[in-house]
Amino acid sequence: MPVRLLHSLSEISAVDWNNLADDANPFVRHEFLTALERAGCTGVGTGWLPHPIVVTDESSGKLLGAVPLYLKEHSYGEYVFDWAWANAYARAGLEYYPKLVAAVPFTPATGRRLLIAPQADHDVVADALIEASLAHAQQLHASSLHWLFTTESETQLLERRGLLRRSGFQFHWSNPGYRDFEDFLASFTADKRKKVRRERRAVREAGVTVEMRDGLTLDASDWDRFHEFYHATVRAHSAIPYLTPAFFRMIGETMPKNTLLALARRGSATIGGALFFRGHDTLYGRYWGGTEHVPGLHFETCYYAAIEYCIAHGLKRFEAGAQGEHKLARGFVPTPTYSAHWLAHPQFARAVADFLAREHGSLEYAMHELNEHAPFKQRGGVNSLRAEL
């Protein structure tokens, strides 16, 4: 089965690539990944060099599968933290970088990393992609290969191929069929319900309204304004500004049906906002920021307005991004995430395997404890979460 290594997604057509990527997750679409390249967020000088691998049909040349693969010179922008592994390599006098990651840059959202055409033999193509990725890591003398935020089924497949499974968790919201936001709040205990209402009321009393607008109704000035909000948050947290104004304008132009902004207004001024991406049945929260401090505005733009949107549009899930135990009190529950890892050095591979076994036990305990503090009248799901882990 012919395998090709590319150095840019522009080497393959959007139609061919998107035939592999379904509508479930917008981040593996050609438009999103090429916007990162064209806007200078990935590529030379960023530490994220695109190295996508594709396999084709030998007779027809038709694309059968692909992996969004990147050569990394650091561990920034991944959200599955391996800094301790890199430090251990350095203490042993070994080089941890470069490494390879199968991931979506700057995007801690679960989704397929093995993109396979529906009509293809899934197992055969998956094997070809995994073997080609491992061979590429060895040819580059990379220390390791990391598959980040994989689906549960992909994680199991990679584990069967000898990779090390790692579990994490995020806080996700699910929709069993709420009629409206008040129906959602009715599932809370009284004190938690009052807290949410108090936070929403504070925003209204400050004279601020929040409107959800999709990309079809936004223009370049809206995206430039949102970049100001994004950059304000980056500065406030001394973080790295991974994304450029050009990136936001590009996704607004090429992915209007998948992009949403929650825009906060006071009078005629837009003072804050949050960015979301819409998949087939899931809303994904990404970035937020503002130019004025308004009590409760972060929760309103990032969570409550988005939950209302999900209910109104029948979306089943809302993934609000990485970390954030404050999400628990607002109806988000701990949900497992997965990654899979291959390390070239046998001794380090054994050490990491031991670490992951111990980390898994701590993770299960932490999720159990967090579920005990969920805001719902009837707290459940602990046993099912254990089963997922």
Contacts in CASP RR format, 6 or more apart in sequence:
PFRMAT RR
TARGET T0000
AUTHOR 0000-0000-0000
METHOD contacts of the structure
MODEL  1
MPVRLLHSLSEISAVDWNNLADDANPFVRHEFLTALERAGCTGVGTGWLP
HPIVVTDESSGKLLGAVPLYLKEHSYGEYVFDWAWANAYARAGLEYYPKL
VAAVPFTPATGRRLLIAPQADHDVVADALIEASLAHAQQLHASSLHWLFT
TESETQLLERRGLLRRSGFQFHWSNPGYRDFEDFLASFTADKRKKVRRER
RAVREAGVTVEMRDGLTLDASDWDRFHEFYHATVRAHSAIPYLTPAFFRM
IGETMPKNTLLALARRGSATIGGALFFRGHDTLYGRYWGGTEHVPGLHFE
TCYYAAIEYCIAHGLKRFEAGAQGEHKLARGFVPTPTYSAHWLAHPQFAR
AVADFLAREHGSLEYAMHELNEHAPFKQRGGVNSLRAEL
1 55 0 8 1.000
1 56 0 8 1.000
1 57 0 8 1.000
1 58 0 8 1.000
1 64 0 8 1.000
1 124 0 8 1.000
1 125 0 8 1.000
1 128 0 8 1.000
2 55 0 8 1.000
2 56 0 8 1.000
2 58 0 8 1.000
2 61 0 8 1.000
3 53 0 8 1.000
3 54 0 8 1.000
3 55 0 8 1.000
3 128 0 8 1.000
3 132 0 8 1.000
4 53 0 8 1.000
4 54 0 8 1.000
4 55 0 8 1.000
4 56 0 8 1.000
5 51 0 8 1.000
5 52 0 8 1.000
5 53 0 8 1.000
5 132 0 8 1.000
5 136 0 8 1.000
6 12 0 8 1.000
6 50 0 8 1.000
6 51 0 8 1.000
6 52 0 8 1.000
6 53 0 8 1.000
6 54 0 8 1.000
7 49 0 8 1.000
7 50 0 8 1.000
7 51 0 8 1.000
8 37 0 8 1.000
8 50 0 8 1.000
9 17 0 8 1.000
9 30 0 8 1.000
9 33 0 8 1.000
9 34 0 8 1.000
9 37 0 8 1.000
9 50 0 8 1.000
9 52 0 8 1.000
10 34 0 8 1.000
10 37 0 8 1.000
12 30 0 8 1.000
12 52 0 8 1.000
12 54 0 8 1.000
12 63 0 8 1.000
12 66 0 8 1.000
13 30 0 8 1.000
14 30 0 8 1.000
14 31 0 8 1.000
14 34 0 8 1.000
16 63 0 8 1.000
17 29 0 8 1.000
17 30 0 8 1.000
17 63 0 8 1.000
17 66 0 8 1.000
17 115 0 8 1.000
18 29 0 8 1.000
18 30 0 8 1.000
19 63 0 8 1.000
19 117 0 8 1.000
20 63 0 8 1.000
20 65 0 8 1.000
20 66 0 8 1.000
20 115 0 8 1.000
20 116 0 8 1.000
20 117 0 8 1.000
21 28 0 8 1.000
21 29 0 8 1.000
21 30 0 8 1.000
21 112 0 8 1.000
21 115 0 8 1.000
22 112 0 8 1.000
22 280 0 8 1.000
23 279 0 8 1.000
23 280 0 8 1.000
24 111 0 8 1.000
24 112 0 8 1.000
24 279 0 8 1.000
24 280 0 8 1.000
24 281 0 8 1.000
24 282 0 8 1.000
25 109 0 8 1.000
25 110 0 8 1.000
25 111 0 8 1.000
25 112 0 8 1.000
25 279 0 8 1.000
25 282 0 8 1.000
26 32 0 8 1.000
26 255 0 8 1.000
26 258 0 8 1.000
26 277 0 8 1.000
26 278 0 8 1.000
26 279 0 8 1.000
26 284 0 8 1.000
27 33 0 8 1.000
27 104 0 8 1.000
27 107 0 8 1.000
27 109 0 8 1.000
27 111 0 8 1.000
27 277 0 8 1.000
27 284 0 8 1.000
28 68 0 8 1.000
28 104 0 8 1.000
28 111 0 8 1.000
28 112 0 8 1.000
28 113 0 8 1.000
28 115 0 8 1.000
29 255 0 8 1.000
29 258 0 8 1.000
31 250 0 8 1.000
31 251 0 8 1.000
31 254 0 8 1.000
31 255 0 8 1.000
32 104 0 8 1.000
32 251 0 8 1.000
32 255 0 8 1.000
33 50 0 8 1.000
33 68 0 8 1.000
33 104 0 8 1.000
35 41 0 8 1.000
35 247 0 8 1.000
35 250 0 8 1.000
35 251 0 8 1.000
35 254 0 8 1.000
35 255 0 8 1.000
36 42 0 8 1.000
36 48 0 8 1.000
36 105 0 8 1.000
36 106 0 8 1.000
36 247 0 8 1.000
37 43 0 8 1.000
37 50 0 8 1.000
38 246 0 8 1.000
38 250 0 8 1.000
39 243 0 8 1.000
39 244 0 8 1.000
39 246 0 8 1.000
39 247 0 8 1.000
39 250 0 8 1.000
40 46 0 8 1.000
40 244 0 8 1.000
40 246 0 8 1.000
40 247 0 8 1.000
41 48 0 8 1.000
41 105 0 8 1.000
41 106 0 8 1.000
41 242 0 8 1.000
41 243 0 8 1.000
41 244 0 8 1.000
41 247 0 8 1.000
42 48 0 8 1.000
42 49 0 8 1.000
42 50 0 8 1.000
42 70 0 8 1.000
42 105 0 8 1.000
43 49 0 8 1.000
43 50 0 8 1.000
47 71 0 8 1.000
47 72 0 8 1.000
47 73 0 8 1.000
47 74 0 8 1.000
48 70 0 8 1.000
48 71 0 8 1.000
48 72 0 8 1.000
48 105 0 8 1.000
49 70 0 8 1.000
49 71 0 8 1.000
49 72 0 8 1.000
49 73 0 8 1.000
50 69 0 8 1.000
50 70 0 8 1.000
51 69 0 8 1.000
51 70 0 8 1.000
51 71 0 8 1.000
51 100 0 8 1.000
51 136 0 8 1.000
52 66 0 8 1.000
52 67 0 8 1.000
52 68 0 8 1.000
52 69 0 8 1.000
53 66 0 8 1.000
53 67 0 8 1.000
53 69 0 8 1.000
53 129 0 8 1.000
53 132 0 8 1.000
53 133 0 8 1.000
53 136 0 8 1.000
54 63 0 8 1.000
54 65 0 8 1.000
54 66 0 8 1.000
54 67 0 8 1.000
55 63 0 8 1.000
55 64 0 8 1.000
55 65 0 8 1.000
55 66 0 8 1.000
55 125 0 8 1.000
55 128 0 8 1.000
55 129 0 8 1.000
55 132 0 8 1.000
56 62 0 8 1.000
56 63 0 8 1.000
56 64 0 8 1.000
57 64 0 8 1.000
62 117 0 8 1.000
63 117 0 8 1.000
64 116 0 8 1.000
64 117 0 8 1.000
64 120 0 8 1.000
64 125 0 8 1.000
65 114 0 8 1.000
65 115 0 8 1.000
65 116 0 8 1.000
65 117 0 8 1.000
65 120 0 8 1.000
65 125 0 8 1.000
65 129 0 8 1.000
66 115 0 8 1.000
66 129 0 8 1.000
67 102 0 8 1.000
67 113 0 8 1.000
67 114 0 8 1.000
67 115 0 8 1.000
67 129 0 8 1.000
67 132 0 8 1.000
67 133 0 8 1.000
68 102 0 8 1.000
68 103 0 8 1.000
68 104 0 8 1.000
68 113 0 8 1.000
68 115 0 8 1.000
69 100 0 8 1.000
69 101 0 8 1.000
69 102 0 8 1.000
69 133 0 8 1.000
69 136 0 8 1.000
70 100 0 8 1.000
70 101 0 8 1.000
70 102 0 8 1.000
70 103 0 8 1.000
70 105 0 8 1.000
71 98 0 8 1.000
71 99 0 8 1.000
71 100 0 8 1.000
71 140 0 8 1.000
71 142 0 8 1.000
72 78 0 8 1.000
72 97 0 8 1.000
72 98 0 8 1.000
72 99 0 8 1.000
72 100 0 8 1.000
72 101 0 8 1.000
73 97 0 8 1.000
73 98 0 8 1.000
74 97 0 8 1.000
75 81 0 8 1.000
75 82 0 8 1.000
75 83 0 8 1.000
75 86 0 8 1.000
76 240 0 8 1.000
76 242 0 8 1.000
77 105 0 8 1.000
77 106 0 8 1.000
77 240 0 8 1.000
77 242 0 8 1.000
78 101 0 8 1.000
78 103 0 8 1.000
78 146 0 8 1.000
78 148 0 8 1.000
79 108 0 8 1.000
79 148 0 8 1.000
79 149 0 8 1.000
79 322 0 8 1.000
80 108 0 8 1.000
80 146 0 8 1.000
80 148 0 8 1.000
80 149 0 8 1.000
80 166 0 8 1.000
80 339 0 8 1.000
82 146 0 8 1.000
82 341 0 8 1.000
85 96 0 8 1.000
85 144 0 8 1.000
85 343 0 8 1.000
85 348 0 8 1.000
85 352 0 8 1.000
86 96 0 8 1.000
86 97 0 8 1.000
88 348 0 8 1.000
88 351 0 8 1.000
89 95 0 8 1.000
89 96 0 8 1.000
89 143 0 8 1.000
89 345 0 8 1.000
89 348 0 8 1.000
90 96 0 8 1.000
92 348 0 8 1.000
94 143 0 8 1.000
94 345 0 8 1.000
94 348 0 8 1.000
95 143 0 8 1.000
96 143 0 8 1.000
96 144 0 8 1.000
97 143 0 8 1.000
98 140 0 8 1.000
98 142 0 8 1.000
98 143 0 8 1.000
99 137 0 8 1.000
99 142 0 8 1.000
99 143 0 8 1.000
99 144 0 8 1.000
99 145 0 8 1.000
99 146 0 8 1.000
100 133 0 8 1.000
100 136 0 8 1.000
100 137 0 8 1.000
100 140 0 8 1.000
100 142 0 8 1.000
100 144 0 8 1.000
100 145 0 8 1.000
100 146 0 8 1.000
101 145 0 8 1.000
101 146 0 8 1.000
101 147 0 8 1.000
101 148 0 8 1.000
102 113 0 8 1.000
102 133 0 8 1.000
102 145 0 8 1.000
102 146 0 8 1.000
102 147 0 8 1.000
102 148 0 8 1.000
103 113 0 8 1.000
103 146 0 8 1.000
103 147 0 8 1.000
103 148 0 8 1.000
103 149 0 8 1.000
104 149 0 8 1.000
105 242 0 8 1.000
106 242 0 8 1.000
106 243 0 8 1.000
107 149 0 8 1.000
107 286 0 8 1.000
108 149 0 8 1.000
108 170 0 8 1.000
108 321 0 8 1.000
108 322 0 8 1.000
108 337 0 8 1.000
109 149 0 8 1.000
109 284 0 8 1.000
109 319 0 8 1.000
109 321 0 8 1.000
110 149 0 8 1.000
110 150 0 8 1.000
110 151 0 8 1.000
110 319 0 8 1.000
110 337 0 8 1.000
110 338 0 8 1.000
111 149 0 8 1.000
111 150 0 8 1.000
111 151 0 8 1.000
112 150 0 8 1.000
112 151 0 8 1.000
112 154 0 8 1.000
113 147 0 8 1.000
113 148 0 8 1.000
113 149 0 8 1.000
113 150 0 8 1.000
113 154 0 8 1.000
114 125 0 8 1.000
114 126 0 8 1.000
114 129 0 8 1.000
114 130 0 8 1.000
114 154 0 8 1.000
114 157 0 8 1.000
116 122 0 8 1.000
116 125 0 8 1.000
116 126 0 8 1.000
116 129 0 8 1.000
117 125 0 8 1.000
126 157 0 8 1.000
127 161 0 8 1.000
130 157 0 8 1.000
130 158 0 8 1.000
130 161 0 8 1.000
133 145 0 8 1.000
134 145 0 8 1.000
134 342 0 8 1.000
137 144 0 8 1.000
137 145 0 8 1.000
137 342 0 8 1.000
137 344 0 8 1.000
138 344 0 8 1.000
141 344 0 8 1.000
142 344 0 8 1.000
143 343 0 8 1.000
143 344 0 8 1.000
143 345 0 8 1.000
144 341 0 8 1.000
144 342 0 8 1.000
144 343 0 8 1.000
144 344 0 8 1.000
145 163 0 8 1.000
145 341 0 8 1.000
145 342 0 8 1.000
146 339 0 8 1.000
146 340 0 8 1.000
146 341 0 8 1.000
146 342 0 8 1.000
147 154 0 8 1.000
147 155 0 8 1.000
147 158 0 8 1.000
147 163 0 8 1.000
147 339 0 8 1.000
147 340 0 8 1.000
147 341 0 8 1.000
148 339 0 8 1.000
149 337 0 8 1.000
149 338 0 8 1.000
149 339 0 8 1.000
150 158 0 8 1.000
150 338 0 8 1.000
150 339 0 8 1.000
150 340 0 8 1.000
151 338 0 8 1.000
152 336 0 8 1.000
152 338 0 8 1.000
152 388 0 8 1.000
154 338 0 8 1.000
154 340 0 8 1.000
155 165 0 8 1.000
155 338 0 8 1.000
155 339 0 8 1.000
155 340 0 8 1.000
158 165 0 8 1.000
158 340 0 8 1.000
159 165 0 8 1.000
159 340 0 8 1.000
162 342 0 8 1.000
163 340 0 8 1.000
163 341 0 8 1.000
163 342 0 8 1.000
164 340 0 8 1.000
164 341 0 8 1.000
164 342 0 8 1.000
164 343 0 8 1.000
164 349 0 8 1.000
164 352 0 8 1.000
164 353 0 8 1.000
164 356 0 8 1.000
165 338 0 8 1.000
165 339 0 8 1.000
165 340 0 8 1.000
165 356 0 8 1.000
166 338 0 8 1.000
166 339 0 8 1.000
166 340 0 8 1.000
166 341 0 8 1.000
166 356 0 8 1.000
166 359 0 8 1.000
167 336 0 8 1.000
167 337 0 8 1.000
167 338 0 8 1.000
167 359 0 8 1.000
167 360 0 8 1.000
167 363 0 8 1.000
167 389 0 8 1.000
168 336 0 8 1.000
168 337 0 8 1.000
168 338 0 8 1.000
168 339 0 8 1.000
168 363 0 8 1.000
169 334 0 8 1.000
169 335 0 8 1.000
169 336 0 8 1.000
169 337 0 8 1.000
169 363 0 8 1.000
169 366 0 8 1.000
169 367 0 8 1.000
170 319 0 8 1.000
170 320 0 8 1.000
170 321 0 8 1.000
170 322 0 8 1.000
170 323 0 8 1.000
170 334 0 8 1.000
170 335 0 8 1.000
170 337 0 8 1.000
171 320 0 8 1.000
171 321 0 8 1.000
171 324 0 8 1.000
171 325 0 8 1.000
171 327 0 8 1.000
171 328 0 8 1.000
171 332 0 8 1.000
171 333 0 8 1.000
171 334 0 8 1.000
171 335 0 8 1.000
172 317 0 8 1.000
172 318 0 8 1.000
172 319 0 8 1.000
172 320 0 8 1.000
172 332 0 8 1.000
172 333 0 8 1.000
172 335 0 8 1.000
173 307 0 8 1.000
173 310 0 8 1.000
173 317 0 8 1.000
173 318 0 8 1.000
173 319 0 8 1.000
173 320 0 8 1.000
173 331 0 8 1.000
173 332 0 8 1.000
173 333 0 8 1.000
174 316 0 8 1.000
174 317 0 8 1.000
174 318 0 8 1.000
174 333 0 8 1.000
175 310 0 8 1.000
175 311 0 8 1.000
175 314 0 8 1.000
175 315 0 8 1.000
175 316 0 8 1.000
175 317 0 8 1.000
175 318 0 8 1.000
177 311 0 8 1.000
177 314 0 8 1.000
178 184 0 8 1.000
178 311 0 8 1.000
179 311 0 8 1.000
180 308 0 8 1.000
180 311 0 8 1.000
180 312 0 8 1.000
181 304 0 8 1.000
181 307 0 8 1.000
181 308 0 8 1.000
181 311 0 8 1.000
183 311 0 8 1.000
184 307 0 8 1.000
184 311 0 8 1.000
185 193 0 8 1.000
185 196 0 8 1.000
185 197 0 8 1.000
186 193 0 8 1.000
187 376 0 8 1.000
187 377 0 8 1.000
188 196 0 8 1.000
188 331 0 8 1.000
188 375 0 8 1.000
188 376 0 8 1.000
188 377 0 8 1.000
189 375 0 8 1.000
189 376 0 8 1.000
189 377 0 8 1.000
192 329 0 8 1.000
192 375 0 8 1.000
193 375 0 8 1.000
195 329 0 8 1.000
196 304 0 8 1.000
196 330 0 8 1.000
199 295 0 8 1.000
199 296 0 8 1.000
199 299 0 8 1.000
199 300 0 8 1.000
199 304 0 8 1.000
200 296 0 8 1.000
200 300 0 8 1.000
200 304 0 8 1.000
202 294 0 8 1.000
202 295 0 8 1.000
202 296 0 8 1.000
203 210 0 8 1.000
203 264 0 8 1.000
203 294 0 8 1.000
203 295 0 8 1.000
203 296 0 8 1.000
203 297 0 8 1.000
203 300 0 8 1.000
206 266 0 8 1.000
206 294 0 8 1.000
206 295 0 8 1.000
206 297 0 8 1.000
207 266 0 8 1.000
207 267 0 8 1.000
208 264 0 8 1.000
208 265 0 8 1.000
208 266 0 8 1.000
208 271 0 8 1.000
208 294 0 8 1.000
208 297 0 8 1.000
208 300 0 8 1.000
209 264 0 8 1.000
209 265 0 8 1.000
209 266 0 8 1.000
210 262 0 8 1.000
210 263 0 8 1.000
210 264 0 8 1.000
210 265 0 8 1.000
210 300 0 8 1.000
210 301 0 8 1.000
210 305 0 8 1.000
211 262 0 8 1.000
211 263 0 8 1.000
211 265 0 8 1.000
212 260 0 8 1.000
212 261 0 8 1.000
212 262 0 8 1.000
212 305 0 8 1.000
212 306 0 8 1.000
212 308 0 8 1.000
212 309 0 8 1.000
213 222 0 8 1.000
213 260 0 8 1.000
213 261 0 8 1.000
213 263 0 8 1.000
214 256 0 8 1.000
214 257 0 8 1.000
214 259 0 8 1.000
214 260 0 8 1.000
214 278 0 8 1.000
215 252 0 8 1.000
215 255 0 8 1.000
215 256 0 8 1.000
215 257 0 8 1.000
215 259 0 8 1.000
215 260 0 8 1.000
215 261 0 8 1.000
216 256 0 8 1.000
216 257 0 8 1.000
218 252 0 8 1.000
218 256 0 8 1.000
218 259 0 8 1.000
218 261 0 8 1.000
220 249 0 8 1.000
222 261 0 8 1.000
222 263 0 8 1.000
223 245 0 8 1.000
223 248 0 8 1.000
223 249 0 8 1.000
223 252 0 8 1.000
224 245 0 8 1.000
224 248 0 8 1.000
224 249 0 8 1.000
225 270 0 8 1.000
226 248 0 8 1.000
226 261 0 8 1.000
226 273 0 8 1.000
226 275 0 8 1.000
227 243 0 8 1.000
227 244 0 8 1.000
227 245 0 8 1.000
227 248 0 8 1.000
228 290 0 8 1.000
228 291 0 8 1.000
229 272 0 8 1.000
229 273 0 8 1.000
229 287 0 8 1.000
229 288 0 8 1.000
229 289 0 8 1.000
229 290 0 8 1.000
229 291 0 8 1.000
230 241 0 8 1.000
230 243 0 8 1.000
230 248 0 8 1.000
230 275 0 8 1.000
230 287 0 8 1.000
230 288 0 8 1.000
230 289 0 8 1.000
231 241 0 8 1.000
232 289 0 8 1.000
232 290 0 8 1.000
232 291 0 8 1.000
233 239 0 8 1.000
233 287 0 8 1.000
233 288 0 8 1.000
233 289 0 8 1.000
233 290 0 8 1.000
234 240 0 8 1.000
234 241 0 8 1.000
243 287 0 8 1.000
248 275 0 8 1.000
251 258 0 8 1.000
251 259 0 8 1.000
252 259 0 8 1.000
255 277 0 8 1.000
257 278 0 8 1.000
258 277 0 8 1.000
258 278 0 8 1.000
258 279 0 8 1.000
259 275 0 8 1.000
259 276 0 8 1.000
259 277 0 8 1.000
259 278 0 8 1.000
260 275 0 8 1.000
260 276 0 8 1.000
260 277 0 8 1.000
260 278 0 8 1.000
260 283 0 8 1.000
260 309 0 8 1.000
261 273 0 8 1.000
261 274 0 8 1.000
261 275 0 8 1.000
261 276 0 8 1.000
262 273 0 8 1.000
262 274 0 8 1.000
262 276 0 8 1.000
262 301 0 8 1.000
262 302 0 8 1.000
262 305 0 8 1.000
262 306 0 8 1.000
263 270 0 8 1.000
263 272 0 8 1.000
263 273 0 8 1.000
264 270 0 8 1.000
264 271 0 8 1.000
264 272 0 8 1.000
264 273 0 8 1.000
264 290 0 8 1.000
264 294 0 8 1.000
264 297 0 8 1.000
264 300 0 8 1.000
264 301 0 8 1.000
265 271 0 8 1.000
266 292 0 8 1.000
266 294 0 8 1.000
271 290 0 8 1.000
271 291 0 8 1.000
271 292 0 8 1.000
271 294 0 8 1.000
272 288 0 8 1.000
272 289 0 8 1.000
272 290 0 8 1.000
272 291 0 8 1.000
272 292 0 8 1.000
272 297 0 8 1.000
272 301 0 8 1.000
273 288 0 8 1.000
273 289 0 8 1.000
273 290 0 8 1.000
273 301 0 8 1.000
274 285 0 8 1.000
274 286 0 8 1.000
274 287 0 8 1.000
274 288 0 8 1.000
274 289 0 8 1.000
274 301 0 8 1.000
274 302 0 8 1.000
274 305 0 8 1.000
274 306 0 8 1.000
275 285 0 8 1.000
275 286 0 8 1.000
275 287 0 8 1.000
275 288 0 8 1.000
276 283 0 8 1.000
276 284 0 8 1.000
276 285 0 8 1.000
276 286 0 8 1.000
276 306 0 8 1.000
276 309 0 8 1.000
277 283 0 8 1.000
277 284 0 8 1.000
277 285 0 8 1.000
277 286 0 8 1.000
278 284 0 8 1.000
278 315 0 8 1.000
281 314 0 8 1.000
281 315 0 8 1.000
281 316 0 8 1.000
281 317 0 8 1.000
282 315 0 8 1.000
282 316 0 8 1.000
282 317 0 8 1.000
282 318 0 8 1.000
282 319 0 8 1.000
283 306 0 8 1.000
283 309 0 8 1.000
283 310 0 8 1.000
283 315 0 8 1.000
283 317 0 8 1.000
283 318 0 8 1.000
283 319 0 8 1.000
284 318 0 8 1.000
284 319 0 8 1.000
284 321 0 8 1.000
285 302 0 8 1.000
285 306 0 8 1.000
285 318 0 8 1.000
285 319 0 8 1.000
285 320 0 8 1.000
285 321 0 8 1.000
286 321 0 8 1.000
288 298 0 8 1.000
288 301 0 8 1.000
288 302 0 8 1.000
289 298 0 8 1.000
290 297 0 8 1.000
299 330 0 8 1.000
302 320 0 8 1.000
303 320 0 8 1.000
303 327 0 8 1.000
303 330 0 8 1.000
303 332 0 8 1.000
304 330 0 8 1.000
306 318 0 8 1.000
306 320 0 8 1.000
307 318 0 8 1.000
309 315 0 8 1.000
310 317 0 8 1.000
310 318 0 8 1.000
318 332 0 8 1.000
320 327 0 8 1.000
320 332 0 8 1.000
325 370 0 8 1.000
328 334 0 8 1.000
328 370 0 8 1.000
328 373 0 8 1.000
328 374 0 8 1.000
328 375 0 8 1.000
329 373 0 8 1.000
329 375 0 8 1.000
330 375 0 8 1.000
331 374 0 8 1.000
331 375 0 8 1.000
331 376 0 8 1.000
333 370 0 8 1.000
333 371 0 8 1.000
333 374 0 8 1.000
333 381 0 8 1.000
334 366 0 8 1.000
334 367 0 8 1.000
334 370 0 8 1.000
334 371 0 8 1.000
334 385 0 8 1.000
335 385 0 8 1.000
336 367 0 8 1.000
336 385 0 8 1.000
336 388 0 8 1.000
336 389 0 8 1.000
341 352 0 8 1.000
342 349 0 8 1.000
343 349 0 8 1.000
343 352 0 8 1.000
360 389 0 8 1.000
363 389 0 8 1.000
364 386 0 8 1.000
364 389 0 8 1.000
367 382 0 8 1.000
367 385 0 8 1.000
367 386 0 8 1.000
367 389 0 8 1.000
368 382 0 8 1.000
368 385 0 8 1.000
368 386 0 8 1.000
371 379 0 8 1.000
371 380 0 8 1.000
371 381 0 8 1.000
371 382 0 8 1.000
371 385 0 8 1.000
372 379 0 8 1.000
372 382 0 8 1.000
374 380 0 8 1.000
END
